[in-house]
């Protein structure tokens, strides 16, 4: 019986107490931690790049295009080592001739407005902005900067308005009249004349002589440029 009791005890212990015993689970190591940098989608990176660029350019977006161009041109002329004043004056005078020729073109029965616009962008008139700003820079050094600067701004505004009128006229806009175009030409010519008054008389007289010689030379295409001053003027134009 003692043996049976032991057996029963053993059976009791194995059946009754077993459910209450905590089953020992095998130890599991935690999942490995992977150190990897987060890489945002390409669209996110592109958006962030665009935002950064827009923040940098936002001050420029508030400035008109012509103001940006004028500011850049002012800095360019001031930083660039200018040629002698004598090199710019004949080019400005030739631009006057060219604008007067444009006025005569508008007196035709059927003006070619597209050709007139091209005329403003070719020859001496094509580099007029740089030339008159250089002359104004010399005027500033001699104490006439305010007058010269006003003449430059007025001339450029008139030519921009003239170009706009020519564009509208080429599109058959009845509001772009030849009369209004001539009015802008007069303003531009008067402004150039005022700017040239800031030039020393001896330099102005020499510039007029060179411009006349160049104009006569232009009317005779077979002739060759011999005068070194005319050659310098050709290089600028």
Secondary structure, DSSP 8 states (H G I E B T S, - for coil): -HHHHHHHHHHHHHHHTGGGS--------------------HHHHHHHHHHHHHHHHHHHHTS-HHHHHHHHHHHHHHHS----HHHHHHHHHHHHHHHHHHHHHTTSTT--HHHHHHHHTSHHHHTHHHHHHHHHHHHHHTT-HHHHHHHHHHHHHHHHHHHHHHHHHHTT-TT--HHHHHHHHHHHHHHHHHHHTTS-HHHHHHHHHHHHHHHHHHH-TTS----HHHHHHHHH-
